[in-house]
Amino acid sequence: MKLAAKVIAVFLLAVMALTVAYGVAAVRHERDLFRREQEMAARQYAGQVEGVLARALQQGASDKVAEILKEHPAATHAMQVQWIRFDPTATMPDEGSGSDEGEDNGAAQAAQIQAGEMLSFETHTDGKRVLHTYYALQTLPPGQGALQFSAPLAAVDQRNRETMFSTLLLLVGMGLLSVVVVVLSGVRMIGRPLQQLIDKTRRIGEGDLTGPLTLSSSDELGQLASALNAMCEKLDQQRDLLQQESAARLATREQLRHADRLKTVGRLAAGIAHEMGTPLNVVSGRAGLIASGKLSAEEIHASAGVIRSETERITTVIRQLLDFARRNTPQRTAVDLCDLVRQTTRLLQSLAGRQNVQLSIVGDDPPLPVQVDSGQILQVLTNLVVNAIQAMPQGGQVTLTVSREQAVCPSTPGEAPQETATVVVADEGSGIAEADLAHIFEPFFTTKDVGQGTGLGLSIVHGIVEEHGGWIEVASTPAGSRFTLRLPLETDSSPKAP
């Protein structure tokens, strides 16, 4: 609607300007035409009476000039004819107000007439305009006199007023017609299609690519609608392709994480088998004593209690191992990060013992509530602790320090510090080379010997932590490495046991 109004307004202004110019030109043309007609009539009249007037004037009968003019009336009754004689000091009537400039113009006009030129000009008498035409007879010596033809311009002024009134009516009519065109044609042909295009563009911006736009016109607006429809089809195809690729990447990443868990399970198998061997031996011995029949009722009851306790211990170990290895759907809940740290140390205690490594926890009280997927964070902690154990082939100490700290994410250094739940995994190994620190989270990058690692563990850890809104910091010296895990602290939810 607005665009149509602007286009038609520009066109209307141009047409109005041409109309006004035409009206002004018509007024001037009417005035010039009247002047030319009067001059032509003056020549014709002078041709009729010139001979008679010349003889009368040559004979000195100047008093008969008026009678001769009466005997030869002008072609039009409105035009009056007079004979004027020139006085050397006289000036012609002028439109001026009697100023020196007007007198100079009148003297110049009188000189032109005396020289034999036909001259016409207007005067104002009693508020009326009169056109005077002067014609000097060619048969008389210069300066004798001239015929004066006078005709009022009332008819010309009337026609000019009619012309201006018609022009004004035309301008008003064009203005009203433009309003009608804007309201009807503008809305239908421009405004409505443009609004449909705007609505379609907004839907595209909001992600809605459905509903092709159909315009009945085949002009540029119709071509634009077709282009938008084609663009939406391509965007929809690309979005489907991206969703498929994203789903494939998520599936691949989950498979890698599951494979990493299974690899860790393999490392834990020997330690868990050793840990399960002791309670199995106890169960076997107690069962043998009961089967021998040499025990009293109280001893049988006590042995059965021991067997039950040891089987529960075995069940707990197996359940922890299965929970770690099982592929579960990611589900975030409010948990205590300290509980996950303790569960990690219990799970890895046997593996650490075989490597002469001691695991210790510092600062696991009070609770640190976080909104996380327990299985994924347990996988993160397990990877970090296993790497710390493997970094000390001669044995040593792995310390897990749990705390609440204010920290700023390295990727957004300009933001205000946020409160985080922090776990620092520190070992006493030989550290990581400075050149390798920038690459340790890259897929398939490893500093271990061939066959000792795939290079995916820390990459998976890094991805899981980022998905939870946290980050990992690494510091390393020849005396050991420190991996700092930071997760957003959950302050509104009470943690649940994992």
SULMO-V34613 format. One record per residue. N is the residue number from 1. RES is the residue in one letter. OMEGA is omega in degrees with one decimal (* if undefined). BURIAL is b if it has 16 or more other C-alpha atoms within 10 Angstrom, else e. Layout:
<<N & RES & OMEGA & BURIAL> <N & RES & OMEGA & BURIAL>>
This chain:
<<1 & M & -179.3 & b> <2 & K & 179.3 & e> <3 & L & 178.7 & e> <4 & A & 179.0 & b> <5 & A & 179.6 & b> <6 & K & -179.1 & e> <7 & V & -178.2 & e> <8 & I & 178.2 & b> <9 & A & 177.7 & b> <10 & V & 179.1 & e> <11 & F & -178.7 & e> <12 & L & 178.9 & b> <13 & L & 178.7 & e> <14 & A & -179.9 & e> <15 & V & 178.8 & e> <16 & M & 178.4 & b> <17 & A & 177.6 & e> <18 & L & -179.9 & e> <19 & T & 178.2 & b> <20 & V & 178.3 & b> <21 & A & 178.1 & e> <22 & Y & 179.4 & e> <23 & G & 178.6 & b> <24 & V & 179.1 & b> <25 & A & 179.3 & e> <26 & A & 178.4 & b> <27 & V & 179.4 & b> <28 & R & 179.6 & e> <29 & H & 179.0 & e> <30 & E & 179.8 & b> <31 & R & 179.6 & b> <32 & D & 179.3 & e> <33 & L & 178.4 & e> <34 & F & 179.1 & b> <35 & R & -179.2 & b> <36 & R & 178.6 & e> <37 & E & 179.6 & e> <38 & Q & 178.8 & b> <39 & E & 177.6 & b> <40 & M & 178.0 & e> <41 & A & 178.9 & b> <42 & A & 178.5 & b> <43 & R & -179.9 & e> <44 & Q & -179.2 & e> <45 & Y & -179.9 & b> <46 & A & 178.3 & b> <47 & G & -178.9 & e> <48 & Q & -172.4 & e> <49 & V & -173.4 & e> <50 & E & -178.0 & b> <51 & G & -178.6 & e> <52 & V & -179.4 & e> <53 & L & -178.5 & b> <54 & A & -179.8 & b> <55 & R & -179.4 & e> <56 & A & -178.9 & e> <57 & L & 179.2 & e> <58 & Q & 179.3 & e> <59 & Q & 179.0 & e> <60 & G & -179.5 & e> <61 & A & -178.9 & e> <62 & S & 179.4 & e> <63 & D & 178.6 & e> <64 & K & -177.1 & e> <65 & V & -179.2 & b> <66 & A & 179.2 & e> <67 & E & 179.4 & e> <68 & I & -179.4 & e> <69 & L & 177.2 & b> <70 & K & 179.7 & e> <71 & E & 179.1 & e> <72 & H & -178.6 & e> <73 & P & 178.7 & e> <74 & A & -177.0 & b> <75 & A & 179.0 & e> <76 & T & -178.4 & e> <77 & H & -177.4 & e> <78 & A & -177.1 & e> <79 & M & 178.2 & b> <80 & Q & -177.7 & b> <81 & V & 178.1 & b> <82 & Q & 173.6 & e> <83 & W & 179.6 & b> <84 & I & 175.9 & e> <85 & R & -177.7 & e> <86 & F & 170.5 & b> <87 & D & -177.3 & e> <88 & P & -179.1 & e> <89 & T & -174.7 & e> <90 & A & 173.9 & e> <91 & T & -179.5 & b> <92 & M & 175.0 & b> <93 & P & -174.6 & b> <94 & D & 179.6 & b> <95 & E & -177.3 & e> <96 & G & -175.9 & e> <97 & S & 179.4 & e> <98 & G & 179.1 & e> <99 & S & 178.9 & e> <100 & D & 179.7 & e> <101 & E & 178.1 & e> <102 & G & 178.5 & b> <103 & E & 178.3 & b> <104 & D & 178.9 & e> <105 & N & 179.6 & b> <106 & G & 178.4 & b> <107 & A & 179.5 & b> <108 & A & 178.8 & e> <109 & Q & 178.1 & b> <110 & A & 179.1 & b> <111 & A & 179.1 & b> <112 & Q & -179.2 & e> <113 & I & 179.7 & b> <114 & Q & 178.3 & b> <115 & A & 176.3 & e> <116 & G & 179.0 & b> <117 & E & 172.5 & b> <118 & M & -175.0 & b> <119 & L & 178.3 & b> <120 & S & 174.8 & b> <121 & F & -174.9 & e> <122 & E & 172.7 & b> <123 & T & 178.0 & b> <124 & H & 179.4 & e> <125 & T & -179.6 & e> <126 & D & 178.4 & e> <127 & G & 179.9 & e> <128 & K & 179.1 & e> <129 & R & -179.3 & b> <130 & V & 176.9 & b> <131 & L & 179.0 & b> <132 & H & 175.7 & b> <133 & T & -177.4 & b> <134 & Y & -178.1 & b> <135 & Y & 178.2 & b> <136 & A & -179.4 & b> <137 & L & -177.1 & b> <138 & Q & -176.2 & b> <139 & T & 179.9 & e> <140 & L & 175.8 & b> <141 & P & 179.5 & e> <142 & P & 177.1 & e> <143 & G & 179.7 & b> <144 & Q & -177.4 & e> <145 & G & -177.8 & b> <146 & A & 173.8 & b> <147 & L & 177.2 & b> <148 & Q & 178.0 & b> <149 & F & -178.0 & b> <150 & S & 178.8 & b> <151 & A & 178.1 & b> <152 & P & -180.0 & b> <153 & L & -178.2 & b> <154 & A & -179.5 & e> <155 & A & 178.4 & e> <156 & V & 179.1 & b> <157 & D & 178.8 & e> <158 & Q & 178.6 & e> <159 & R & 178.0 & b> <160 & N & 177.2 & b> <161 & R & 177.4 & e> <162 & E & 178.6 & e> <163 & T & -179.9 & b> <164 & M & 178.1 & b> <165 & F & 178.0 & e> <166 & S & 178.0 & e> <167 & T & 178.7 & b> <168 & L & 177.2 & b> <169 & L & 179.2 & e> <170 & L & 178.4 & e> <171 & L & 178.6 & b> <172 & V & 179.0 & e> <173 & G & 178.7 & e> <174 & M & 177.4 & b> <175 & G & 178.7 & b> <176 & L & 178.7 & e> <177 & L & 178.7 & e> <178 & S & 177.5 & b> <179 & V & 178.7 & b> <180 & V & -179.9 & e> <181 & V & 179.3 & b> <182 & V & -176.1 & b> <183 & V & -175.7 & e> <184 & L & -175.9 & e> <185 & S & -178.6 & b> <186 & G & 179.7 & b> <187 & V & -175.1 & b> <188 & R & -172.0 & e> <189 & M & -176.0 & b> <190 & I & -173.5 & b> <191 & G & -177.5 & b> <192 & R & 176.4 & e> <193 & P & 178.6 & b> <194 & L & 178.4 & b> <195 & Q & 176.2 & e> <196 & Q & 178.0 & e> <197 & L & 178.7 & b> <198 & I & 179.0 & e> <199 & D & 178.8 & e> <200 & K & 179.5 & b> <201 & T & 178.1 & b> <202 & R & 178.7 & e> <203 & R & 177.7 & e> <204 & I & 178.8 & b> <205 & G & 178.4 & e> <206 & E & 177.2 & e> <207 & G & 179.0 & e> <208 & D & -178.3 & e> <209 & L & -177.7 & b> <210 & T & 176.1 & e> <211 & G & 179.0 & e> <212 & P & -179.8 & e> <213 & L & -178.5 & b> <214 & T & 175.3 & e> <215 & L & -177.3 & b> <216 & S & -177.5 & e> <217 & S & 178.3 & e> <218 & S & -179.8 & e> <219 & D & -177.5 & e> <220 & E & 178.0 & e> <221 & L & 176.1 & b> <222 & G & 177.8 & b> <223 & Q & 177.2 & e> <224 & L & 177.5 & e> <225 & A & 178.0 & b> <226 & S & 178.8 & b> <227 & A & 177.5 & e> <228 & L & 178.5 & b> <229 & N & 179.0 & b> <230 & A & 178.3 & e> <231 & M & 179.2 & e> <232 & C & 178.3 & b> <233 & E & 179.8 & e> <234 & K & 178.5 & e> <235 & L & 178.9 & e> <236 & D & 176.9 & b> <237 & Q & 179.9 & e> <238 & Q & 179.2 & e> <239 & R & 176.7 & e> <240 & D & 179.7 & e> <241 & L & 179.0 & e> <242 & L & 178.4 & e> <243 & Q & 177.2 & e> <244 & Q & 179.5 & e> <245 & E & 178.7 & e> <246 & S & 177.6 & e> <247 & A & 178.5 & e> <248 & A & 178.6 & e> <249 & R & 178.6 & e> <250 & L & 179.1 & e> <251 & A & 179.1 & e> <252 & T & -179.9 & e> <253 & R & 178.5 & e> <254 & E & 176.6 & b> <255 & Q & 178.3 & e> <256 & L & 178.7 & e> <257 & R & 178.7 & b> <258 & H & 177.6 & b> <259 & A & 178.3 & b> <260 & D & 177.3 & b> <261 & R & 179.7 & b> <262 & L & 177.6 & b> <263 & K & 178.3 & b> <264 & T & 176.7 & b> <265 & V & 177.7 & b> <266 & G & 178.4 & e> <267 & R & -176.9 & e> <268 & L & -170.9 & b> <269 & A & -176.9 & e> <270 & A & -179.5 & e> <271 & G & -179.7 & b> <272 & I & 177.4 & b> <273 & A & 177.3 & e> <274 & H & -179.4 & e> <275 & E & 179.0 & b> <276 & M & -177.4 & b> <277 & G & -178.2 & e> <278 & T & 179.2 & e> <279 & P & 177.6 & b> <280 & L & 176.6 & b> <281 & N & 178.6 & e> <282 & V & 179.4 & b> <283 & V & -179.0 & b> <284 & S & -179.3 & e> <285 & G & -179.1 & e> <286 & R & 178.5 & b> <287 & A & 178.1 & b> <288 & G & 178.4 & e> <289 & L & 179.3 & e> <290 & I & -178.4 & b> <291 & A & -178.3 & e> <292 & S & 178.5 & e> <293 & G & -177.6 & e> <294 & K & -176.0 & e> <295 & L & 175.9 & e> <296 & S & -178.6 & e> <297 & A & 179.7 & e> <298 & E & 179.9 & e> <299 & E & 177.2 & e> <300 & I & 179.6 & b> <301 & H & 179.4 & e> <302 & A & 179.3 & e> <303 & S & 178.1 & b> <304 & A & 177.3 & b> <305 & G & 178.2 & e> <306 & V & 179.0 & b> <307 & I & 179.8 & b> <308 & R & -179.6 & e> <309 & S & -177.9 & e> <310 & E & 178.0 & b> <311 & T & 175.3 & b> <312 & E & 177.2 & e> <313 & R & 178.6 & b> <314 & I & 179.9 & b> <315 & T & 179.5 & e> <316 & T & -179.6 & e> <317 & V & -178.7 & b> <318 & I & -179.7 & e> <319 & R & 177.8 & e> <320 & Q & -180.0 & e> <321 & L & 179.8 & b> <322 & L & 178.0 & e> <323 & D & -180.0 & e> <324 & F & -174.1 & b> <325 & A & -174.2 & b> <326 & R & 176.3 & e> <327 & R & -179.4 & b> <328 & N & 174.5 & e> <329 & T & -178.7 & e> <330 & P & -179.0 & e> <331 & Q & -176.2 & e> <332 & R & 176.7 & e> <333 & T & 177.5 & b> <334 & A & -179.0 & b> <335 & V & 176.4 & b> <336 & D & -179.4 & b> <337 & L & 178.4 & b> <338 & C & 177.5 & b> <339 & D & 178.5 & b> <340 & L & 178.1 & b> <341 & V & 179.2 & b> <342 & R & 178.7 & e> <343 & Q & 178.8 & b> <344 & T & -179.3 & b> <345 & T & 177.5 & b> <346 & R & -177.6 & e> <347 & L & -174.7 & b> <348 & L & -176.7 & b> <349 & Q & -178.3 & b> <350 & S & 178.8 & b> <351 & L & 179.1 & b> <352 & A & 179.8 & b> <353 & G & 179.2 & e> <354 & R & 178.9 & e> <355 & Q & -177.6 & e> <356 & N & -179.8 & b> <357 & V & 177.5 & b> <358 & Q & 177.3 & b> <359 & L & 179.2 & b> <360 & S & 179.5 & e> <361 & I & 178.8 & b> <362 & V & 173.4 & e> <363 & G & -179.8 & e> <364 & D & 178.3 & b> <365 & D & 10.7 & e> <366 & P & -177.9 & e> <367 & P & 175.9 & b> <368 & L & -177.3 & b> <369 & P & 176.4 & b> <370 & V & 178.2 & b> <371 & Q & -172.7 & b> <372 & V & 168.2 & b> <373 & D & -172.2 & b> <374 & S & -178.4 & b> <375 & G & -178.6 & b> <376 & Q & 179.4 & b> <377 & I & 174.8 & b> <378 & L & 176.5 & b> <379 & Q & 178.2 & b> <380 & V & -178.5 & b> <381 & L & 179.7 & b> <382 & T & 178.6 & b> <383 & N & -178.4 & b> <384 & L & -178.8 & b> <385 & V & 178.3 & b> <386 & V & 177.3 & b> <387 & N & 178.5 & b> <388 & A & 178.3 & b> <389 & I & -178.5 & b> <390 & Q & 178.3 & b> <391 & A & -178.9 & b> <392 & M & -178.9 & b> <393 & P & 179.3 & e> <394 & Q & -179.7 & e> <395 & G & -179.8 & b> <396 & G & -175.0 & b> <397 & Q & 171.7 & b> <398 & V & -176.6 & b> <399 & T & 175.5 & b> <400 & L & -177.9 & b> <401 & T & -178.2 & b> <402 & V & -177.7 & b> <403 & S & 174.9 & b> <404 & R & -173.8 & b> <405 & E & 170.4 & e> <406 & Q & -177.1 & e> <407 & A & 178.0 & b> <408 & V & 179.4 & b> <409 & C & -179.3 & b> <410 & P & -178.9 & e> <411 & S & 177.9 & e> <412 & T & -174.1 & e> <413 & P & -177.1 & e> <414 & G & -176.7 & e> <415 & E & 178.5 & e> <416 & A & 178.5 & e> <417 & P & 177.2 & e> <418 & Q & -178.6 & e> <419 & E & -175.0 & b> <420 & T & 168.2 & b> <421 & A & -168.6 & b> <422 & T & 173.2 & b> <423 & V & 177.7 & b> <424 & V & 177.4 & b> <425 & V & -176.4 & b> <426 & A & 177.2 & b> <427 & D & -179.9 & b> <428 & E & -179.8 & b> <429 & G & -176.5 & b> <430 & S & 177.0 & e> <431 & G & -178.9 & b> <432 & I & 179.0 & b> <433 & A & -177.6 & e> <434 & E & -179.7 & e> <435 & A & -177.7 & e> <436 & D & -175.4 & e> <437 & L & -177.5 & e> <438 & A & -173.7 & e> <439 & H & -170.5 & e> <440 & I & 179.3 & b> <441 & F & 178.0 & b> <442 & E & 179.4 & e> <443 & P & 175.2 & e> <444 & F & 173.7 & e> <445 & F & -179.4 & b> <446 & T & 176.0 & b> <447 & T & -178.8 & e> <448 & K & 178.0 & e> <449 & D & 179.5 & e> <450 & V & -179.7 & e> <451 & G & -178.5 & e> <452 & Q & -179.0 & e> <453 & G & -179.4 & e> <454 & T & -176.9 & b> <455 & G & -179.0 & b> <456 & L & -173.4 & b> <457 & G & -178.2 & b> <458 & L & 176.4 & b> <459 & S & 177.6 & b> <460 & I & 177.7 & b> <461 & V & -179.3 & b> <462 & H & 179.8 & b> <463 & G & -179.8 & b> <464 & I & -177.7 & b> <465 & V & 178.5 & b> <466 & E & 178.5 & e> <467 & E & 179.2 & e> <468 & H & 178.3 & b> <469 & G & 180.0 & e> <470 & G & 178.2 & b> <471 & W & -179.3 & b> <472 & I & 175.5 & b> <473 & E & -177.3 & e> <474 & V & 172.5 & e> <475 & A & -175.5 & e> <476 & S & 174.7 & b> <477 & T & 176.1 & e> <478 & P & -179.7 & e> <479 & A & 178.6 & e> <480 & G & -178.0 & b> <481 & S & 178.3 & b> <482 & R & 174.0 & b> <483 & F & -177.6 & b> <484 & T & 177.9 & b> <485 & L & 179.3 & b> <486 & R & 177.9 & b> <487 & L & 178.0 & b> <488 & P & -178.7 & b> <489 & L & 178.1 & b> <490 & E & -174.9 & b> <491 & T & -174.0 & e> <492 & D & -175.7 & e> <493 & S & 174.2 & e> <494 & S & -175.9 & b> <495 & P & 176.6 & b> <496 & K & 179.1 & e> <497 & A & -179.1 & e> <498 & P & * & e>>
